[in-house]
């Protein structure tokens, strides 16, 4: 069973209140590029992130607006910021690390919300059934090519609004994908 591989770079999701502080009251994010997950887009807008130990500039915002502000970074990014965020599923930010977020109109200090996203599979219910997968199931994914690797403990997330794809961050992609071999970039093999 194969599943499409997608690489997720560092990004930020904003709540409406935080977006208003960073970009101005009633500001609407401008889609730059639609993403594979239905209704989601990479916005034209970016923010800067600061911690006492470092900073990241021009971090892309992913829309649409969410209930809570969240920043997803890689382990390499965490070293640059000199912080130790937990590895979590998107949305699970309770007790995570905070940071300062700077926009063109203002800045905010979040007490929690910075995570390293747990590697995961997005799947719609019909595709999950075809693949024999269930929500919150853990599987392994094997990549192909010269840098072949097996990703263990991949969480399956099933929802009617998802499109089927395996998401890893840039650190994981650099370690396990052969960027000169298009076939190794496209699909991973699901091992239950």
N, C-alpha and C positions, 0 to 999 in steps of 0.2 A: 504494500500500500504506500503510494507516494503522496507527498503534500508539498505545495509550493513554499519556498523559503523566501522570507522578506527580512531585510535588515532595517532596524529601527535606530536612527541616530538620536543623540540627546535632544530633548524637546520639553516643552512646558504646556500644560493645560491650565486654563485660567477660569476662575469663577467670574460671574458678571460684576460683582462688587470690586474685585481686584482689577479686572480689566478697565473699569471706569477710573480707578485711581491711576493706573499706569498709562492709559491712552486718552482719557477724557470721558465725561458723562455721555452715555448712550452710544459709545463708539461701537462700530460693527467691524469685526475682523474681516479682512479681504482675502478670499481664497487665492492662493498662488498655484496650487496643484491639488487635484482630488486624489485621495488615497484609496487603496484597495478595499478598506473597510467602509461599507456604505455610509454616506453622509459625513465622513470625516475628510478633513483637508489640511494641508500644510498652508499656513497663513503667510501673507506677505510680511507681517509684523514679526519682529524679534524682540527679545529682552536680554538684559545682561544679568548675570548672577554673581553675587559677591558673598564670600564668607570671610571670617578673620584670617583664614589661611590662603586665600586665592580668589580668582575670578574666572568666569567664562563670558565671552562676548558673543553677541548675535545668535542667541539660542532661539531656534524656531518655535513658534507657537503652533499647536495643533488645535484646530477647531472641530466642532463648534464649542461654545462655552460649556463648561461643566459645573457641577454643584460645588466642587472644591478645587482649589489650586493645587497642582501637583507638578513636580519636576522629575523627569526620568533621565538619568545619566548612566554612563558606563563606569566600571571600576577605575579605568584610566582617568576619567573626569574627576572622580572622587579624590584621586591623588593630587590632581592639580588644585582642587579646592581645599585640600587637607581636611576632609571630613570622612566619616565612616557611615554612609547610609546603609540601611538594611536592604536585602534582596526580598522584594515583595511583589505580589500581584498588583497590577494597576488598580488604584482606588483604595488600597489598604495602606493608608498613610499614618494611622494612629501610632504615636510614639516614635515616628521617624525623625530625620534631621531637618533643621530649618536653614534658611538662607535669606539674604536680601535680594529682592527682585527689582530691577531698575528699568523703567520705561521712559518714553519721551516726555510724558506729562507728570510723572511722579514715581514714587518708589514705595515698596511695602516690605515688611519684615515678616516672613512666615516662620512660625515656631516649629512646624512640622510640614512634611510634604515632599521632601527630597528622598527618592528611592532609586535603587537599581532594579529595573523591571525583571521579574522572574521570567525565564524563557517559557514560552507558551504557544499553544495552538488555538487560534480562533476557528470556530466551526459553527455552521448553521445546523439546526436539528436534522434536516434531511441528509446532509453530507455526513454528519456524525453517525447516523444510523447506517449509512452505506459503508463507512469505514469501521464500524463496530466500536465507536468511541462514546464515552459518557462524560458529562460535565464533572469536572474535578478529578477525573481519572489521571493517572500518571503513566506516561509512556516514554520510550527512548526514540531518538531520531538519529539515523546514520546519514552522513553526507557522503558524497563520492568525490573522486578526483585525487590529485597528488597530496592534498592536505586533509584527506578524509578523517572524520572524527565522529564519535557517537556522543550525542547530548543525552545525558541521563536525567530522569526526574522532571520531564517536561509536563507541565500541567495543561490539561485540555479544558477550554472554556467554550461552552455551548450556549448560543443565544440566537434568537430569530433574526437579529440585526447584524450578525457576523457573516463574513465571507471566509472560506477556508484558507488558512495560511499559517505557517510556522514562523514566529517572530523571535529573532535574536538581536542582540545589540552589536555595536561595531566591534567591540573587543572579541566577542564570540565569532563573528564573521571573519575577522582577520586571522583568527587562530585556526579556523576549520574549513574555509572555502578557498578554492583555487580560482582566483579572479581571471586567470588566463584560460580557464576551461568553463565555457558557458553552461555546459550540462551540469557541472557541480554547483552552479549558482542557482539553478532553477528548482530542483526538487530534492527533498530528503525522504528517506525510507523510514516509515513508522514501524517500530519494533515494540510489540506489547510485552 
